[in-house]
Amino acid sequence: MNRFTWIIVLVLAVWCAVTAAPSRAQPSESPPEGVQQILPRGEIPAVFDPTFVPAAEAKIPDDAWVLGVILDGVAKAYSLNLLNHHEVVNDRFGARALAAVW
């Protein structure tokens, strides 16, 4: 076979593979039966670039629950009251990215 024939065969093989691949199901617009949707998907905003204060300056009760993370000797606490409203905090520990998820 000449070069042109190989190109045609390759194009046909790729086309067959693409058209035969199963399609990914899209999420349903409505929740399953018995589930009540309060907010539409994607409507809870994440926190980006959070700012931190020393624990003594934090305006949260001493008995408040936090999600604590210690990474490379750096300690941070994410208020669960904050995470209840945002669910995700995108943060960095130096060059490392971290997503605190609740």
PLY file of the C-alpha trace (Angstrom):
ply
format ascii 1.0
element vertex 102
property float x
property float y
property float z
element edge 101
property int vertex1
property int vertex2
end_header
0.00 0.00 0.00
1.16 3.47 -0.71
1.35 6.35 1.77
-2.02 7.83 0.76
-3.78 4.51 1.39
-2.25 4.28 4.89
-3.48 7.77 5.70
-7.03 6.84 4.61
-6.91 3.65 6.71
-5.65 5.60 9.74
-8.36 8.27 9.38
-11.06 5.61 9.08
-9.74 3.74 12.14
-9.75 6.90 14.25
-13.22 7.85 13.02
-14.57 4.38 13.87
-13.02 4.51 17.34
-14.46 7.96 18.06
-17.96 7.18 16.82
-18.04 3.81 18.60
-16.93 5.25 21.97
-19.74 5.31 24.54
-21.02 8.79 25.28
-20.74 10.08 28.82
-24.09 10.49 30.48
-24.94 14.03 31.41
-26.30 14.66 34.90
-30.05 14.74 35.05
-31.70 18.13 35.39
-33.93 16.82 38.16
-32.84 14.92 41.28
-33.79 11.27 41.78
-37.18 10.45 43.26
-37.27 11.13 47.00
-34.43 13.68 46.89
-35.24 17.34 47.41
-32.85 19.74 45.69
-32.45 22.98 47.66
-29.88 24.72 45.42
-29.07 24.08 41.77
-25.78 22.28 41.08
-22.75 24.54 41.25
-24.48 27.31 43.21
-22.39 27.02 46.39
-19.35 29.23 45.83
-15.90 27.94 46.77
-13.46 30.09 48.75
-10.27 31.06 46.90
-7.17 32.59 48.52
-8.43 32.53 52.13
-6.86 34.82 54.70
-5.89 33.59 58.16
-5.44 35.18 61.56
-3.79 33.80 64.69
-6.12 31.63 66.80
-6.24 34.29 69.53
-7.64 36.78 66.99
-10.12 34.42 65.33
-13.71 35.46 65.85
-15.06 31.96 66.39
-16.11 30.37 69.70
-13.51 28.28 71.54
-15.77 25.22 71.25
-16.35 25.65 67.48
-15.42 22.73 65.26
-12.64 23.24 62.73
-10.98 21.15 60.07
-7.30 21.26 60.97
-4.48 20.65 58.52
-0.75 20.51 59.25
1.41 20.29 56.15
5.16 20.84 55.99
5.05 22.23 59.53
2.39 24.84 58.71
-0.88 24.54 60.64
-4.19 25.95 59.42
-7.74 25.61 60.69
-10.85 25.93 58.53
-14.03 26.79 60.40
-16.75 24.23 59.78
-19.27 27.07 60.07
-17.56 28.59 57.02
-17.37 25.24 55.23
-21.07 24.61 55.86
-21.75 27.60 53.58
-19.00 27.12 51.00
-18.08 23.40 51.15
-14.68 23.95 49.47
-11.73 26.15 50.35
-8.97 26.27 47.73
-5.74 27.07 49.53
-1.98 26.76 49.18
0.74 25.56 51.53
3.73 27.11 49.83
3.87 25.53 46.37
1.36 22.80 47.30
-2.30 23.24 46.41
-4.93 21.98 48.84
-8.71 21.75 48.68
-10.33 21.64 52.12
-13.68 19.95 51.47
-16.63 19.54 53.82
0 1
1 2
2 3
3 4
4 5
5 6
6 7
7 8
8 9
9 10
10 11
11 12
12 13
13 14
14 15
15 16
16 17
17 18
18 19
19 20
20 21
21 22
22 23
23 24
24 25
25 26
26 27
27 28
28 29
29 30
30 31
31 32
32 33
33 34
34 35
35 36
36 37
37 38
38 39
39 40
40 41
41 42
42 43
43 44
44 45
45 46
46 47
47 48
48 49
49 50
50 51
51 52
52 53
53 54
54 55
55 56
56 57
57 58
58 59
59 60
60 61
61 62
62 63
63 64
64 65
65 66
66 67
67 68
68 69
69 70
70 71
71 72
72 73
73 74
74 75
75 76
76 77
77 78
78 79
79 80
80 81
81 82
82 83
83 84
84 85
85 86
86 87
87 88
88 89
89 90
90 91
91 92
92 93
93 94
94 95
95 96
96 97
97 98
98 99
99 100
100 101
